[in-house]
Structures are given as structure tokens and as C-alpha cells.
Amino acid sequence: MDQLPRKAAQALDEMTSVFHLNLRHIHGLIEVHKHGSISAAATAVSLSQPALTQGILKLESQLGEVLFERRPDGIVPTLAGTLVLERAAASIGHLTAGCRLIAGADFSPERRLTMTQLRAFLALSKAGSFAASAIELGLSQTAVHRAVRELEDALGRRLVERRGRGVHINFWGHRFARCCWLAIKELQAALSELGLDPLNPMISVGATPLARAFLVPEAMSLMVTEKFPASFRVVEGSWGDLVESLRDGEIDLIVGELPETSVSDLKCTRLYTEAPVIVAGHQHDLVAKGNPTNQTLASYPWIIAPEASPLRAEWDRLLPGKRAQKPVECGSIMIIGRLLTCSDMLTLAMPDQVALQIRSGLLAQIGKPLASSITIGATMRHSWRPTSAQRRFLNLLHIASTSLGETASRKPMIEAPWV
């Protein structure tokens, strides 16, 4: 609830056209494919045959595509129809999971809920107040309040609680909002695949400190060079900071260190493995002195990475049982670089994080890389179904990573120019 209303507007503006779709029509689309006829599907969705026919025609008009072809053996989806059906089924699946978590196993969201209700609730969950939500949606507060209350009445559970002048999304509200966002993201992906996304489409990338210096911008630049019609949003933070945004669908993937243990709802793709290096300012008295002993290293002040970060774990392994002399805890390579150049401090970093500063002579590597390594890769939701643009970006991450790590075919980043 600490997000600014502007962020809500940004998220919702990207998906405005999605909220113009009708949930019952989307469900009807799925049932037509399942039964192979309008008449059988109409019975399944409790609509008259003419009403369902008009619903499908409206969807086709909104999407600018013919979704079904009539053949002697029944109604079959076109290529565009197949694409939309796959995304629609995934979307209804996410929404059904959220509804049944809240309202029980027999709840059918496509019959009980509307896009107007979902849009109002998601705006509220982001903006934090009915007033801000109403402004961002261009509606009255009464209309937003009514839509949210109708949603709660349909689900039979309160999702929003008043706190003073504001509102609080409770536990069930957060669980439901996550499922709703994932459902909306699937429909947005369908629009992207059909070329209807005004952002051409958007790829949201979470970048950790260990991947944002080279890997992420390199893959992005390769995609820009290809003139691939896509735009990017990069969110920076630690893996722990980003993972809930990944689960909520706010970002598509996290690029950085991989978790040490598997997580049931996430999948990981390894890109490369690399050993951290000890780094100091160019003026440090350990420069060009070979490999210092651990006792020597422990005698200097250190800049150590934040708790629960992979570089912090490497530091703990390097100097077990030791406490850094006058330690500075920091994850910003810009701040670290400045501290190193004006002191006798040491730090641990990944080679590509400090490659430019080392080649420019501001920093220096002390000794050889550590014996242990950190695995860098991409973390994604198990349920994530990437669009063609997202798949291309994943491919380019693999291409960019071939110049990194212990098995790279060319010189290390510290020696090989990349700017």
C-alpha cells in the first residue's frame, strides 16, 4: 500500500484495452473451442446462441482478428484464435484459482465477476485510496467503491479494510490481487502477440546488482540493435526484493544470482558461473603483490555486501569467524568505487561489475579470483508463458552470457573491452 498512485496509473494504462474485454465472452470463446459448436458452448456458459455469437463477434472486432472458421466438421480456431485461446485459458485459470482460494471450489469467476470490478479493485490495490483510484480511472469515488463492494459481495469475503482516511488491502485481498494481475497479464500478452500493445510490447526485467553492470544492458542493446519492436522497464534490487514483484506479475523475470535452493512456484535458467574477485583502489599497497593471506586480508577495512546477498556469503566463507575492521555495508558499486579510490578498503565484486573501473585504472584486482563461484541466471514464474519478444530477450541473455564466466571463450571482462 506504499506505492504511489502514479505507478497504478502506469500499470493500468498499459492494460486499459484488456479491461474492455468481457469475461463471459472470453469463457465462451474457450467453450466454443472445447465443444466445437456455438450451440453447445452457449448451453455451457448459460447464454443464448445469438448472444454468444454476438459476444464472439465483438471479441473479434476488439482484437481485429477472425478467431474461428466454420468447417464441415465444426468450428475450428484460426492461427490468431489459437493464440488467443491459449492465453484466455491461462487467464481464466489464474482468475479461477484466486476466486476459489477466496470463495470455494464451486465459484466460477466468468459468471459472477466483471472486468469493471477487477479494474476498480486492482486500481485500489495499487493506489491505496478510493480517491486516488477514482482519479486514475477517471471515475467517481462512488463508482469505484460500488465496484469493489460488488466484487466482495460476489466473493463473500472482505478484501479491503478501512484504516483512518485510507484503506488497507488485507491478506485475502493481496492473494486475490496477485491472481488477478497474472490473469490480466495473460490477456495483455495476447494483445502483444497480436500487435495490439501500444508499448510494442513491454518487457519488465528485474536486475540484481550482480547482473545490471553488463549482462542485462548487453542483452537489451542487442535487442535494440535488431530493431525488435519491444520496450523495456528495468527494476533494480536484490533477488529477495524482486521476487514478490515477480510473483505478482509486475516483472517478467529476474536476472541475477540464482537461489541456492529450488522454489516450488519458480523456475531458474542458468546462464553462467563466475568467481568473485577482491578489489581495491589503484593506490592500495596490496596491488601487484600477489595473493595475500587471509590474515593480511582481515587486517584491512572492508566494504561488505548486505546480509543475505551472495557476495556477503562469499565474504563469510573467505574470512570465516572474522569481523571486518570498521566495516561499511553497501551494495552500490558507484559508492563502493568512490570509497575504494580514497581509502585502503577492500571489497568483493563480480568481474563485470568493476571491469570498466579496473581497465580505466581507478580500481585494481587483488590476487586471483576466489576458489568458489556464483551462478547467474534468470528466475521466472513456473506459470509464465513468454511472448515472442520475451523469448527473444531470453535468447539474447544466453548470447550475452557467453562472454562471461569461467567458461567464456574470450578474455575476462576485466581485460576485454566492452564499451
Sequence and secondary structure as in RCSB ss.txt:
>XXXX:A:sequence
MDQLPRKAAQALDEMTSVFHLNLRHIHGLIEVHKHGSISAAATAVSLSQPALTQGILKLESQLGEVLFERRPDGI
VPTLAGTLVLERAAASIGHLTAGCRLIAGADFSPERRLTMTQLRAFLALSKAGSFAASAIELGLSQTAVHRAVRE
LEDALGRRLVERRGRGVHINFWGHRFARCCWLAIKELQAALSELGLDPLNPMISVGATPLARAFLVPEAMSLMVT
EKFPASFRVVEGSWGDLVESLRDGEIDLIVGELPETSVSDLKCTRLYTEAPVIVAGHQHDLVAKGNPTNQTLASY
PWIIAPEASPLRAEWDRLLPGKRAQKPVECGSIMIIGRLLTCSDMLTLAMPDQVALQIRSGLLAQIGKPLASSIT
IGATMRHSWRPTSAQRRFLNLLHIASTSLGETASRKPMIEAPWV
>XXXX:A:secstr
  S HHHHHHHHHHTTTGGGS HHHHHHHHHHHHHSSHHHHHHHTT  HHHHHHHHHHHHHHHTS  EEEETTEE
EE HHHHHHHHHHHHHHHHHHHHHHHHH TT  HHHH  HHHHHHHHHHHHHSSHHHHHHHHTS HHHHHHHHHH
HHHHHTS  EEEETTEEEE HHHHHHHHHHHHHHHHHHHHHHHTT  TTS EEEEEE TTTTTTHHHHHHHHHHH
TT S EEEEEE  HHHHHHHHHHTSSSEEEEE  SS  TTEEEEEEEEE  EEEEETT TTTTS    HHHHHTS
EEEE  TTSHHHHHHHHHSTT   EEEEE   HHHHHHHHHTSS EEEE HHHHHHHHHTTSEEEESS  SS EE
EEEEEETT    HHHHHHHHHHHHHHTTSSTT SS  TTTS   
